[in-house]
Amino acid sequence: MHLETRYANHPEDVKHYDTADLRRHFLVEQVFTTGELNLVYSHVDRVVFGGAVPTTQALALEGGKAFGTPNFLDRRELGVINLGGPGKVLVDGKAHAMGNGDGLYVGMGKQEVAFASDEPAHPAKFYLMSCPAHFAHPTAHITRAEANPRKLGSPEGCNVRTIYQYVHPAVCKSCQLVMGLTILEPGSVWNTYPPHTHERRMEVYLYFGMAEDTRVFHFHGQPAETRHIVMANEQAVISPSWSIHAGVGSGPYSFIWGMAGENQTFDDMDVLGPNDLH
């Protein structure tokens, strides 16, 4: 298991960052590595996110000094979505079969979590996100068909999309984690516009399903101090609560979103208009 730590940043400091500084603090360029479990510990709401790509051996999600508890989920909850081949998430000895597009919520208190692939030559690709928890909710397996769909946007706005809510009050219980994925319709390029902020929640985006030469311009920063981060396939970006988060792609793409904070209401956002952006 590889773990990287990212520290919190004040918006007054961030507005002085150049491109290299923005990418170093907020962009995660390598989420998935074959045969490895890569994690990022962000001090923004203490979320942990990353990717597991098991091949011939299962990859264990372990606790220890880095997380302050003997087991990873002693004081945390976990969300998982599989973007690869068929696999399994092993939770205290019980195997949860995970096809492509399947999700899993694992509540606080589980002692053993591991990730395995059914076919090492076509491995599973698990994206995971975790945040602190205060109550042990039941483990829940969520297929794409069982996720809660919300269709938003318009052809005129170039942002027709379906938001699939996996870890969400409409689907399963969690303490503060909210997680899902968004798929854009052909011809739509904006994942949201105008942007918004979540003063009560941070958010992490993982962009995927992109061609090698496709790029997403992810917008970041306070509304009056906007920046952009150019992103390639299967890269992730941290958006603190003070930052806008919106993106426009040069070709087809999808993204997984995950949030942590006090409020789980999906529409609890501070909406911005085009004239609010600078």
N, C-alpha and C positions, 0 to 999 in steps of 0.2 A: 504494500500500500504506500503510495506517495501522497504527501500532504504539503500543501502550500498555504501560508497565512497571508491574508490581506487585511490591512488596517483601515479603520474608518477615516474619512476625509471631510474637512469642513468646506462648505461651498465657497467661502471667501478665498480659501487656498486654491481650490480646483480651478477657479477662473484664471489663474496664472499659469496653469499647466500648458506645456506645448503638446504636440501630438504624441511624442514618445512617452511623456509622463501620463497622459490620459490612458494610453494603451497599457502601460505597465501597472497602473493602479486598478483599472476597471475591466479590462479585457482578459479573458482566459483563452489563449490560442489553441491549446491542446487539451481537449476534454477526454477524448477516447484514445487509448493506446492498447493494442492487441495484447492480451495476456496480463493486463495490469488493472489496478484500481487506483484512479487518480482523483484526489479530493482537494477542494479549496475551502479553507476555514476563513470566512469573512466576519470581521468584527462588526459589520453592519447587521444588527439584530442577531449576531452569532449564528448565522446560517452556515451550513456545510452543504456543498454541492459538488457534483463531479460525475465521472463515468466509470463503469466496470465492463470490461470486455473479456470474459473468461474463455479459455480454450480447453485444454486437456484437464485442467485442475480448477476447482471452485476457488473463488476469491472471497475471503472473509472480511467482513466489516467489523473491525475490532476497536475497542476502547483503549484506555491507557492514559498516560500523562498528558498527551496532546489534547484530550477531551475532558480530562478531570474526573473520569469515572471508570471503573473496571470494564464495563461493557458500554458499547457505543450508545445504546438506547436506554441506559439507566435513567437519564433525565431528558431524553429527546424523543421525537417522533420522526417518521421517515416516509417519503413518497418516492415511488419508482415508476418509470415508464420505459418500456422496451422498444428501441428503434431498430433492432437487428433481427437475427434469426431466432428460432424457438429456444427457450431456456427455462430455468427455474430459479426462483428465489426461495432459499431454505431459511425458515424462521423457526427456531427452536425445534429442529428436526422435521418439521412439516414442509413438504415441497409444494410450492405454488407455481403451477405451469404458467409460463408467460410467453404468449405469441407476440408477433409484431403489432405494436399499438396497444398492448395490454398495460394496465397500470396496477399498482399495489400500494395500499396504505398500511404501514406497520406502526402500531401504537407503542407508547412508552413502556419500558420494562422488559421487553424481549431481550434475552441474553445472547442468542447466537443468530447472526444473519450472514448468509453467504450467497454468492451468485454463481450460477453454473449454466453452461451451454449444452444443448442436446447434440449439436453437430459442431465439433471443433473447427471444421473447415468453413462453416457458416455460422460464426458465433453470435450469440445474443449481444446486444449493445444496450446496457442499462444506464439510463440517466437517472440520477438520484438527487434529492434535496431533503435536508433535515433542518429542524429548528428546535429550540428548547420546548419542553412540554411540562404540564403539571398534572395530567390525568391519563390513565391508561385506557384509551379507546380500542375497540376490537380491530384486528387486522381485516382488511377488506380488499378483495380482488375486483378490479374494475376493467371490463373490456371497453373497446371503443363504443360498442353499441349501448353499453350501460352508462357511459358518461353522459352528462347533461349538455345537450347542444344548444347554443345560442347563435343565431344568424344575425350578423350586423353588417352595416355599410351599404353602399349603393354603387351601381355601375358608374354614375356620374362622378363619384368621389374616388373611383379606382381602388376601392377598399372593401369589396364584398368578401366576407369571410365567415367561417363557422368556428366558434369558440367551444371546445369540448372541455367541460369542467369535470375533472377526475376527483381530486381531493377537494371537496367543496360541500357545504352544508346540504345542498340539494342531492348529494350522492352518498356521502358517508361522514361520520363525525371525526373531527380532529380538534386539537387544542388551538393552534393558530396557523398551521400550514394550510395554504390554498395552492392548488397546482392543476395544470391542464395543458392542452395544446391547441393551437390555432392553425387552421388550414385556409389558405386564400384561394378564391375562385380564379380560373384562368383569366388573364388580362388585368387582374387586380394586383397592385404593387405596394400599397400602403397598408401596414398592419394596424394603424390607427392614425387618424388625422381629423381635427387638430389634436395635439397631445394632451395629456393630463398629468397630474401628480397624485401620489397617495401619501399624504402627510402622515398617515397612521400605519403605513406598510412600506417595506422595501420590496424590490422585485429583481429577479434574475431571469434573463432571456437566454435560451439556447436556440440558435438558428440551425436548421437542418433541411435536408431535401434539396440542396442547391447543387447546380452544375459547378464544375471546377472553375469556370471563368465568371460565375455569378458573384456579385457582391451585394451586401445589404449595407446601406448607410444608416447606422443607428444613431438617433439624435439623443443628446445627453445634456446635462447641466440644468441650471435654473432657467425659468422662462425668459428672463432678460439677459442671460449669459449662455446662450445655446452653443453647444459643441457637437461634433459628430465623430463617430468611431466607425471606420470601414471594417466590415466583418466578412469572413469567408465561411464555408460550410462547416458545421459542427463546432462553432466557436460560441462562447458564452460571454455575457456582459452583466456587470453588477450595476443596478440603478438604485441609489439611496432614495430615501423618502422625499428628499428635496429636489430630485432630478426628474425632468420629463423622460418619457421613454416612448419612442415611436421610431419606425423604420420604413424605408422605401427600398425596394430591391430592383436590381437590373434584370432579373429573371425570376422564375418560380422559386418559392421557398415556403417553409413552414417554420413554426417555432414552438418550443415548450416554454411556458411561463410558470414561475413559482414565486409565491409571496409569503412573507412572515410579518406579523404585526398584531396589534390589538383587535382590528376589525376584519371580519371575514365576509362582510357584505360586498358583493362584486361591484355594485354601483357606488360604493363609498369612495368617490374620487373628487378631486378638485379640477373641474373641467376648464380648459383654456380655449380661447378663440385665437384665430390667426393674428389679430392685432396685439395679443399678449406676448407674442414671441419676438425676440430680437437676436 
